[in-house]
Structures are given as C-alpha cells and as structure tokens.
C-alpha cells in the first residue's frame, strides 16, 4: 500500500549508530494531496449533516451514551 510513496536510506554522516531516514517521494506527495482533498470532502459532508441535524434538533440537547 505504501510502496513507492516513501523512500528510505541509512544516514551514517553523524557519529554513533546509523539512522534510517525517510522521505516522501513525488508519487507520495501527489497521493497525499489527493487524500487531503478527499478528507476535505468528507469534512464538508459532515458539516452539511450537522447543519441539517441542528436545524431539526436543539443544540443544547443532551445525548446519552449507550
């Protein structure tokens, strides 16, 4: 699922043990932007739902957790 979205390499430039360094690829960056648009769309849909819900039910209505 993440193949090609992130690259990694060993960093041996500093004293001490080598560290694995990760970097997002161009393909990963494109996928990130696409996913962000999808998240914004879900948020818009939830905002629309909540606006409709609040139009029918009082804001101060207590909701009991079951």
trRosetta pair geometry for C-beta under 8 A, 3 or more apart (Angstrom, degrees):
i j d omega theta_ij theta_ji phi_ij phi_ji
2 5 4.9 -92 -165 41 64 120
2 6 6.0 -11 168 17 110 106
4 25 6.3 -84 166 51 56 155
4 27 5.3 -20 144 81 101 148
4 28 7.3 -177 122 -53 59 86
5 24 6.8 -33 159 -146 71 76
5 25 6.0 -158 -171 36 21 103
5 27 6.1 -106 -101 102 53 93
5 28 3.4 106 -172 -98 68 97
5 31 5.8 -58 -119 42 116 144
6 22 5.4 0 178 -171 119 106
6 23 6.9 152 -160 77 70 34
6 24 5.8 -45 -103 -104 72 49
6 25 6.5 -149 -89 -8 16 89
6 28 5.6 89 -58 -92 56 158
7 22 7.3 157 83 -153 41 57
7 23 5.4 -20 62 64 88 89
7 25 5.5 92 -21 -66 99 100
8 20 5.6 4 -176 -178 121 99
8 21 6.5 158 -153 80 67 45
8 22 4.8 -27 -96 -98 90 69
8 23 7.4 162 -87 18 41 69
9 20 7.6 158 81 -153 25 59
9 21 5.7 -22 64 59 75 95
9 23 8.0 -3 12 7 98 110
10 18 4.6 10 -175 168 109 132
10 19 7.3 142 -157 73 60 33
10 20 6.2 -42 -99 -97 59 56
10 21 7.5 123 -137 13 10 85
11 14 6.9 27 136 13 104 95
11 18 6.4 157 72 -164 47 74
11 19 4.8 -20 56 64 105 87
11 20 7.5 164 10 -107 85 6
11 21 4.7 70 -33 -26 116 122
12 18 4.6 -30 -87 -106 80 102
14 19 7.5 12 46 5 118 116
24 28 4.2 -138 -167 101 84 131
24 29 5.4 108 135 -60 120 79
24 32 7.0 -3 -162 -26 146 140
25 28 4.4 102 48 5 72 104
25 29 7.0 -131 96 -5 40 85
26 29 5.6 -50 -147 34 32 113
26 30 6.5 35 152 -19 64 102
27 30 5.7 -51 -151 34 33 113
27 31 6.4 31 151 -17 65 106
28 31 5.7 -55 -147 38 32 111
28 32 6.3 39 152 -25 65 104
29 32 5.5 -48 -147 31 32 116
29 33 6.6 33 154 -18 63 102
30 33 5.9 -56 -154 34 32 110
30 34 6.5 31 150 -18 65 105
31 34 5.6 -52 -147 37 35 113
31 35 6.2 35 154 -19 67 106
32 35 5.8 -56 -147 37 29 111
32 36 6.4 33 153 -23 64 104
33 36 5.6 -50 -147 32 32 113
33 37 6.8 34 153 -19 62 101
34 37 5.9 -55 -157 32 32 111
34 38 6.7 32 147 -17 64 105
35 38 5.5 -53 -152 36 37 114
35 39 6.4 38 150 -20 68 103
36 39 5.6 -51 -148 35 34 112
36 40 6.4 38 152 -20 65 102
37 40 5.7 -50 -149 35 32 113
37 41 6.5 35 150 -21 63 103
38 41 5.6 -53 -152 33 33 113
38 42 6.6 33 151 -17 65 102
39 42 5.7 -51 -149 35 35 110
39 43 6.3 36 151 -19 65 104
40 43 5.6 -55 -149 37 32 113
40 44 6.4 37 151 -23 65 103
41 44 5.5 -49 -149 32 33 114
41 45 6.5 33 152 -17 64 103
42 45 5.7 -54 -150 37 33 112
42 46 6.3 33 152 -18 66 105
43 46 5.7 -54 -147 38 33 111
43 47 6.3 36 153 -21 65 105
44 47 5.7 -53 -149 35 30 113
44 48 6.5 31 152 -19 64 105
45 48 5.7 -53 -149 36 32 112
45 49 6.4 34 152 -20 64 105
46 49 5.5 -51 -147 36 34 114
46 50 6.2 31 156 -17 67 106
47 50 5.9 -55 -145 39 29 108
47 51 6.3 33 154 -22 63 106
48 51 5.7 -53 -148 34 30 113
48 52 6.5 28 154 -15 63 105
49 52 5.9 -60 -154 38 31 109
49 53 6.1 32 151 -21 67 108
50 53 5.3 -50 -141 37 34 116
50 54 6.1 33 158 -18 66 105
51 54 6.0 -55 -145 38 28 108
51 55 6.6 35 151 -27 60 104
52 55 5.5 -52 -153 27 33 116
52 56 6.9 16 155 -7 64 107
53 56 6.3 -72 -158 42 31 100
53 57 6.0 -29 168 31 71 110
54 57 6.6 -76 -121 63 28 73
54 59 5.9 25 -142 -82 104 83
57 61 5.3 -50 164 -3 107 155
58 61 4.8 126 72 -43 85 94
